């Protein structure tokens, strides 16, 4: 999420009520809004485990550490 209380978190890690609020008030325009709408449908239908399984199989790469001087 690029803004707000849940900044820098994956959409799947946000609570369902967050997406429900946007469903009622309106999702943002553009790619983020589309992804949020899709995540709303995933959460409402109880399919988060599919995303968690993918996250476990393909973990995010760790940032490279700078060498100490």
Biopython code that builds the backbone (N, CA, C, O; Angstrom):
import numpy as np
from Bio.PDB.StructureBuilder import StructureBuilder

atoms = [
    (1, "UNK", "N", (0.848, -1.161, 0.000)),
    (1, "UNK", "CA", (0.000, 0.000, 0.000)),
    (1, "UNK", "C", (0.898, 1.231, 0.000)),
    (1, "UNK", "O", (1.805, 1.325, 0.827)),
    (2, "UNK", "N", (0.671, 2.162, -0.896)),
    (2, "UNK", "CA", (1.573, 3.309, -0.997)),
    (2, "UNK", "C", (1.263, 4.476, -0.054)),
    (2, "UNK", "O", (2.029, 5.438, -0.001)),
    (3, "UNK", "N", (0.153, 4.409, 0.692)),
    (3, "UNK", "CA", (-0.196, 5.560, 1.532)),
    (3, "UNK", "C", (-0.972, 5.110, 2.766)),
    (3, "UNK", "O", (-1.412, 3.964, 2.862)),
    (4, "UNK", "N", (-1.129, 6.036, 3.704)),
    (4, "UNK", "CA", (-2.000, 5.832, 4.849)),
    (4, "UNK", "C", (-1.441, 4.946, 5.953)),
    (4, "UNK", "O", (-0.241, 4.685, 6.036)),
    (5, "UNK", "N", (-2.352, 4.504, 6.784)),
    (5, "UNK", "CA", (-2.021, 3.707, 7.963)),
    (5, "UNK", "C", (-1.271, 2.424, 7.603)),
    (5, "UNK", "O", (-0.437, 1.955, 8.377)),
    (6, "UNK", "N", (-1.561, 1.863, 6.445)),
    (6, "UNK", "CA", (-0.969, 0.586, 6.038)),
    (6, "UNK", "C", (0.116, 0.752, 4.980)),
    (6, "UNK", "O", (0.357, -0.157, 4.186)),
    (7, "UNK", "N", (0.761, 1.895, 4.967)),
    (7, "UNK", "CA", (1.828, 2.166, 4.000)),
    (7, "UNK", "C", (2.908, 1.083, 4.069)),
    (7, "UNK", "O", (3.271, 0.620, 5.151)),
    (8, "UNK", "N", (3.410, 0.690, 2.906)),
    (8, "UNK", "CA", (4.490, -0.292, 2.758)),
    (8, "UNK", "C", (4.088, -1.719, 3.146)),
    (8, "UNK", "O", (4.956, -2.536, 3.455)),
    (9, "UNK", "N", (2.810, -2.026, 3.134)),
    (9, "UNK", "CA", (2.354, -3.397, 3.392)),
    (9, "UNK", "C", (1.756, -3.972, 2.114)),
    (9, "UNK", "O", (1.247, -3.238, 1.266)),
    (10, "UNK", "N", (1.824, -5.289, 1.990)),
    (10, "UNK", "CA", (1.168, -5.960, 0.870)),
    (10, "UNK", "C", (-0.346, -5.844, 1.037)),
    (10, "UNK", "O", (-0.855, -5.864, 2.157)),
    (11, "UNK", "N", (-1.055, -5.725, -0.070)),
    (11, "UNK", "CA", (-2.509, -5.611, -0.003)),
    (11, "UNK", "C", (-3.143, -6.813, 0.693)),
    (11, "UNK", "O", (-4.117, -6.652, 1.429)),
    (12, "UNK", "N", (-2.615, -7.995, 0.477)),
    (12, "UNK", "CA", (-3.188, -9.193, 1.094)),
    (12, "UNK", "C", (-3.085, -9.148, 2.617)),
    (12, "UNK", "O", (-3.857, -9.816, 3.304)),
    (13, "UNK", "N", (-2.155, -8.379, 3.146)),
    (13, "UNK", "CA", (-1.961, -8.295, 4.592)),
    (13, "UNK", "C", (-2.867, -7.255, 5.254)),
    (13, "UNK", "O", (-2.865, -7.132, 6.479)),
    (14, "UNK", "N", (-3.630, -6.512, 4.472)),
    (14, "UNK", "CA", (-4.542, -5.518, 5.031)),
    (14, "UNK", "C", (-5.831, -6.204, 5.469)),
    (14, "UNK", "O", (-6.230, -7.204, 4.872)),
    (15, "UNK", "N", (-6.488, -5.680, 6.502)),
    (15, "UNK", "CA", (-7.723, -6.314, 6.973)),
    (15, "UNK", "C", (-8.872, -6.128, 5.974)),
    (15, "UNK", "O", (-8.905, -5.161, 5.213)),
    (16, "UNK", "N", (-9.793, -7.064, 5.998)),
    (16, "UNK", "CA", (-10.931, -7.026, 5.075)),
    (16, "UNK", "C", (-11.757, -5.749, 5.228)),
    (16, "UNK", "O", (-12.244, -5.207, 4.236)),
    (17, "UNK", "N", (-11.918, -5.263, 6.466)),
    (17, "UNK", "CA", (-12.744, -4.069, 6.669)),
    (17, "UNK", "C", (-12.203, -2.859, 5.912)),
    (17, "UNK", "O", (-12.967, -1.967, 5.544)),
    (18, "UNK", "N", (-10.894, -2.822, 5.679)),
    (18, "UNK", "CA", (-10.286, -1.716, 4.933)),
    (18, "UNK", "C", (-10.827, -1.701, 3.502)),
    (18, "UNK", "O", (-11.185, -0.644, 2.982)),
    (19, "UNK", "N", (-10.886, -2.867, 2.872)),
    (19, "UNK", "CA", (-11.392, -2.969, 1.505)),
    (19, "UNK", "C", (-12.901, -2.754, 1.460)),
    (19, "UNK", "O", (-13.424, -2.194, 0.497)),
    (20, "UNK", "N", (-13.599, -3.202, 2.504)),
    (20, "UNK", "CA", (-15.045, -2.995, 2.570)),
    (20, "UNK", "C", (-15.358, -1.507, 2.614)),
    (20, "UNK", "O", (-16.310, -1.055, 1.978)),
    (21, "UNK", "N", (-14.573, -0.750, 3.352)),
    (21, "UNK", "CA", (-14.773, 0.697, 3.423)),
    (21, "UNK", "C", (-14.604, 1.318, 2.038)),
    (21, "UNK", "O", (-15.428, 2.132, 1.621)),
    (22, "UNK", "N", (-13.535, 0.938, 1.318)),
    (22, "UNK", "CA", (-13.316, 1.459, -0.026)),
    (22, "UNK", "C", (-14.427, 1.016, -0.973)),
    (22, "UNK", "O", (-14.811, 1.772, -1.865)),
    (23, "UNK", "N", (-14.947, -0.192, -0.795)),
    (23, "UNK", "CA", (-16.050, -0.675, -1.631)),
    (23, "UNK", "C", (-17.253, 0.244, -1.472)),
    (23, "UNK", "O", (-17.943, 0.542, -2.446)),
    (24, "UNK", "N", (-17.507, 0.693, -0.244)),
    (24, "UNK", "CA", (-18.645, 1.566, 0.028)),
    (24, "UNK", "C", (-18.395, 2.997, -0.434)),
    (24, "UNK", "O", (-19.302, 3.644, -0.956)),
    (25, "UNK", "N", (-17.179, 3.496, -0.248)),
    (25, "UNK", "CA", (-16.859, 4.897, -0.548)),
    (25, "UNK", "C", (-16.310, 5.108, -1.952)),
    (25, "UNK", "O", (-16.372, 6.216, -2.484)),
    (26, "UNK", "N", (-15.773, 4.054, -2.553)),
    (26, "UNK", "CA", (-15.187, 4.152, -3.887)),
    (26, "UNK", "C", (-13.692, 3.886, -3.853)),
    (26, "UNK", "O", (-12.953, 4.476, -3.064)),
    (27, "UNK", "N", (-13.267, 2.987, -4.724)),
    (27, "UNK", "CA", (-11.844, 2.665, -4.824)),
    (27, "UNK", "C", (-11.121, 3.775, -5.581)),
    (27, "UNK", "O", (-11.741, 4.477, -6.379)),
    (28, "UNK", "N", (-9.813, 3.945, -5.342)),
    (28, "UNK", "CA", (-9.058, 4.950, -6.097)),
    (28, "UNK", "C", (-9.020, 4.587, -7.585)),
    (28, "UNK", "O", (-9.245, 3.437, -7.963)),
    (29, "UNK", "N", (-8.738, 5.570, -8.402)),
    (29, "UNK", "CA", (-8.613, 5.362, -9.850)),
    (29, "UNK", "C", (-7.312, 4.628, -10.149)),
    (29, "UNK", "O", (-6.384, 4.645, -9.341)),
    (30, "UNK", "N", (-7.250, 4.000, -11.285)),
    (30, "UNK", "CA", (-6.007, 3.432, -11.783)),
    (30, "UNK", "C", (-5.716, 2.022, -11.308)),
    (30, "UNK", "O", (-6.589, 1.301, -10.824)),
    (31, "UNK", "N", (-4.445, 1.659, -11.468)),
    (31, "UNK", "CA", (-3.992, 0.295, -11.192)),
    (31, "UNK", "C", (-4.200, -0.096, -9.729)),
    (31, "UNK", "O", (-4.631, -1.213, -9.441)),
    (32, "UNK", "N", (-3.898, 0.819, -8.802)),
    (32, "UNK", "CA", (-4.073, 0.518, -7.382)),
    (32, "UNK", "C", (-5.537, 0.212, -7.076)),
    (32, "UNK", "O", (-5.836, -0.752, -6.371)),
    (33, "UNK", "N", (-6.441, 1.020, -7.596)),
    (33, "UNK", "CA", (-7.863, 0.791, -7.371)),
    (33, "UNK", "C", (-8.314, -0.559, -7.897)),
    (33, "UNK", "O", (-9.098, -1.254, -7.251)),
    (34, "UNK", "N", (-7.820, -0.929, -9.069)),
    (34, "UNK", "CA", (-8.156, -2.229, -9.648)),
    (34, "UNK", "C", (-7.633, -3.368, -8.772)),
    (34, "UNK", "O", (-8.344, -4.341, -8.522)),
    (35, "UNK", "N", (-6.391, -3.244, -8.309)),
    (35, "UNK", "CA", (-5.825, -4.285, -7.442)),
    (35, "UNK", "C", (-6.591, -4.370, -6.122)),
    (35, "UNK", "O", (-6.792, -5.462, -5.590)),
    (36, "UNK", "N", (-7.019, -3.222, -5.593)),
    (36, "UNK", "CA", (-7.780, -3.217, -4.344)),
    (36, "UNK", "C", (-9.148, -3.876, -4.538)),
    (36, "UNK", "O", (-9.619, -4.601, -3.661)),
    (37, "UNK", "N", (-9.780, -3.627, -5.679)),
    (37, "UNK", "CA", (-11.062, -4.279, -5.972)),
    (37, "UNK", "C", (-10.889, -5.792, -6.051)),
    (37, "UNK", "O", (-11.709, -6.547, -5.528)),
    (38, "UNK", "N", (-9.827, -6.222, -6.703)),
    (38, "UNK", "CA", (-9.561, -7.654, -6.815)),
    (38, "UNK", "C", (-9.269, -8.263, -5.446)),
    (38, "UNK", "O", (-9.722, -9.369, -5.152)),
    (39, "UNK", "N", (-8.520, -7.552, -4.613)),
    (39, "UNK", "CA", (-8.207, -8.066, -3.279)),
    (39, "UNK", "C", (-9.473, -8.123, -2.424)),
    (39, "UNK", "O", (-9.630, -9.033, -1.610)),
    (40, "UNK", "N", (-10.365, -7.168, -2.602)),
    (40, "UNK", "CA", (-11.651, -7.201, -1.902)),
    (40, "UNK", "C", (-12.385, -8.502, -2.232)),
    (40, "UNK", "O", (-12.877, -9.186, -1.334)),
    (41, "UNK", "N", (-12.456, -8.837, -3.513)),
    (41, "UNK", "CA", (-13.144, -10.063, -3.936)),
    (41, "UNK", "C", (-12.450, -11.307, -3.378)),
    (41, "UNK", "O", (-13.115, -12.254, -2.957)),
    (42, "UNK", "N", (-11.131, -11.305, -3.374)),
    (42, "UNK", "CA", (-10.375, -12.439, -2.825)),
    (42, "UNK", "C", (-10.692, -12.617, -1.346)),
    (42, "UNK", "O", (-10.935, -13.736, -0.893)),
    (43, "UNK", "N", (-10.691, -11.525, -0.594)),
    (43, "UNK", "CA", (-10.928, -11.605, 0.847)),
    (43, "UNK", "C", (-12.376, -11.976, 1.166)),
    (43, "UNK", "O", (-12.621, -12.804, 2.043)),
    (44, "UNK", "N", (-13.333, -11.377, 0.468)),
    (44, "UNK", "CA", (-14.743, -11.666, 0.719)),
    (44, "UNK", "C", (-15.048, -13.143, 0.466)),
    (44, "UNK", "O", (-15.884, -13.739, 1.145)),
    (45, "UNK", "N", (-14.368, -13.717, -0.507)),
    (45, "UNK", "CA", (-14.601, -15.119, -0.852)),
    (45, "UNK", "C", (-13.661, -16.083, -0.130)),
    (45, "UNK", "O", (-13.656, -17.278, -0.423)),
    (46, "UNK", "N", (-12.862, -15.568, 0.817)),
    (46, "UNK", "CA", (-12.014, -16.417, 1.649)),
    (46, "UNK", "C", (-10.874, -17.094, 0.911)),
    (46, "UNK", "O", (-10.508, -18.223, 1.239)),
    (47, "UNK", "N", (-10.309, -16.422, -0.080)),
    (47, "UNK", "CA", (-9.265, -17.027, -0.904)),
    (47, "UNK", "C", (-7.860, -16.514, -0.594)),
    (47, "UNK", "O", (-6.941, -16.727, -1.385)),
    (48, "UNK", "N", (-7.680, -15.842, 0.544)),
    (48, "UNK", "CA", (-6.362, -15.287, 0.878)),
    (48, "UNK", "C", (-5.278, -16.354, 0.942)),
    (48, "UNK", "O", (-4.114, -16.083, 0.645)),
    (49, "UNK", "N", (-5.661, -17.562, 1.328)),
    (49, "UNK", "CA", (-4.669, -18.630, 1.471)),
    (49, "UNK", "C", (-3.941, -18.891, 0.157)),
    (49, "UNK", "O", (-2.781, -19.303, 0.173)),
    (50, "UNK", "N", (-4.589, -18.663, -0.966)),
    (50, "UNK", "CA", (-3.920, -18.812, -2.266)),
    (50, "UNK", "C", (-2.755, -17.835, -2.384)),
    (50, "UNK", "O", (-1.677, -18.198, -2.856)),
    (51, "UNK", "N", (-2.976, -16.607, -1.957)),
    (51, "UNK", "CA", (-1.931, -15.582, -2.024)),
    (51, "UNK", "C", (-0.814, -15.911, -1.038)),
    (51, "UNK", "O", (0.366, -15.792, -1.370)),
    (52, "UNK", "N", (-1.187, -16.327, 0.179)),
    (52, "UNK", "CA", (-0.174, -16.667, 1.183)),
    (52, "UNK", "C", (0.695, -17.835, 0.714)),
    (52, "UNK", "O", (1.900, -17.858, 0.965)),
    (53, "UNK", "N", (0.083, -18.799, 0.036)),
    (53, "UNK", "CA", (0.840, -19.937, -0.492)),
    (53, "UNK", "C", (1.864, -19.464, -1.525)),
    (53, "UNK", "O", (3.009, -19.917, -1.517)),
    (54, "UNK", "N", (1.463, -18.570, -2.400)),
    (54, "UNK", "CA", (2.383, -18.018, -3.409)),
    (54, "UNK", "C", (3.508, -17.249, -2.723)),
    (54, "UNK", "O", (4.667, -17.366, -3.120)),
    (55, "UNK", "N", (3.175, -16.461, -1.691)),
    (55, "UNK", "CA", (4.203, -15.704, -0.964)),
    (55, "UNK", "C", (5.226, -16.627, -0.312)),
    (55, "UNK", "O", (6.418, -16.319, -0.280)),
    (56, "UNK", "N", (4.755, -17.763, 0.210)),
    (56, "UNK", "CA", (5.683, -18.717, 0.834)),
    (56, "UNK", "C", (6.579, -19.381, -0.206)),
    (56, "UNK", "O", (7.766, -19.588, 0.043)),
    (57, "UNK", "N", (6.027, -19.714, -1.361)),
    (57, "UNK", "CA", (6.804, -20.380, -2.408)),
    (57, "UNK", "C", (7.808, -19.443, -3.070)),
    (57, "UNK", "O", (8.889, -19.869, -3.476)),
    (58, "UNK", "N", (7.448, -18.166, -3.178)),
    (58, "UNK", "CA", (8.297, -17.195, -3.867)),
    (58, "UNK", "C", (8.507, -15.971, -2.981)),
    (58, "UNK", "O", (7.924, -14.917, -3.236)),
    (59, "UNK", "N", (9.333, -16.100, -1.944)),
    (59, "UNK", "CA", (9.542, -14.967, -1.028)),
    (59, "UNK", "C", (10.202, -13.786, -1.740)),
    (59, "UNK", "O", (10.935, -13.953, -2.715)),
    (60, "UNK", "N", (9.922, -12.606, -1.229)),
    (60, "UNK", "CA", (10.513, -11.387, -1.797)),
    (60, "UNK", "C", (12.019, -11.415, -1.594)),
    (60, "UNK", "O", (12.490, -11.827, -0.533)),
    (61, "UNK", "N", (12.783, -10.984, -2.592)),
    (61, "UNK", "CA", (14.243, -10.959, -2.421)),
    (61, "UNK", "C", (14.639, -9.965, -1.332)),
    (61, "UNK", "O", (14.042, -8.898, -1.192)),
    (62, "UNK", "N", (15.643, -10.340, -0.580)),
    (62, "UNK", "CA", (16.150, -9.468, 0.481)),
    (62, "UNK", "C", (17.046, -8.396, -0.136)),
    (62, "UNK", "O", (17.813, -8.692, -1.052)),
    (63, "UNK", "N", (16.961, -7.159, 0.351)),
    (63, "UNK", "CA", (17.831, -6.106, -0.194)),
    (63, "UNK", "C", (19.298, -6.410, 0.087)),
    (63, "UNK", "O", (19.648, -6.977, 1.122)),
    (64, "UNK", "N", (20.138, -6.022, -0.856)),
    (64, "UNK", "CA", (21.579, -6.241, -0.681)),
    (64, "UNK", "C", (22.106, -5.274, 0.363)),
    (64, "UNK", "O", (21.738, -4.100, 0.386)),
    (65, "UNK", "N", (22.967, -5.780, 1.218)),
    (65, "UNK", "CA", (23.564, -4.941, 2.256)),
    (65, "UNK", "C", (24.815, -4.278, 1.711)),
    (65, "UNK", "O", (25.563, -4.860, 0.927)),
    (66, "UNK", "N", (25.018, -3.057, 2.143)),
    (66, "UNK", "CA", (26.227, -2.337, 1.747)),
    (66, "UNK", "C", (27.394, -2.840, 2.586)),
    (66, "UNK", "O", (27.242, -3.056, 3.789)),
    (67, "UNK", "N", (28.552, -3.029, 1.969)),
    (67, "UNK", "CA", (29.718, -3.489, 2.751)),
    (67, "UNK", "C", (30.156, -2.426, 3.757)),
    (67, "UNK", "O", (30.077, -1.227, 3.492)),
    (68, "UNK", "N", (30.617, -2.892, 4.911)),
    (68, "UNK", "CA", (31.106, -1.967, 5.936)),
    (68, "UNK", "C", (32.471, -1.449, 5.532)),
    (68, "UNK", "O", (33.265, -2.165, 4.921)),
    (69, "UNK", "N", (32.736, -0.206, 5.877)),
    (69, "UNK", "CA", (34.032, 0.405, 5.544)),
    (69, "UNK", "C", (34.978, 0.272, 6.687)),
    (69, "UNK", "O", (36.119, 0.724, 6.599)),
]
sb = StructureBuilder()
sb.init_structure("model")
sb.init_model(0)
sb.init_chain("A")
sb.init_seg("    ")
for serial, (resi, resn, name, xyz) in enumerate(atoms, 1):
    if name == "N":
        sb.init_residue(resn, " ", resi, " ")
    sb.init_atom(name, np.array(xyz, "f"), 0.0, 1.0, " ", f" {name:<3s}", serial, name[0])
structure = sb.get_structure()
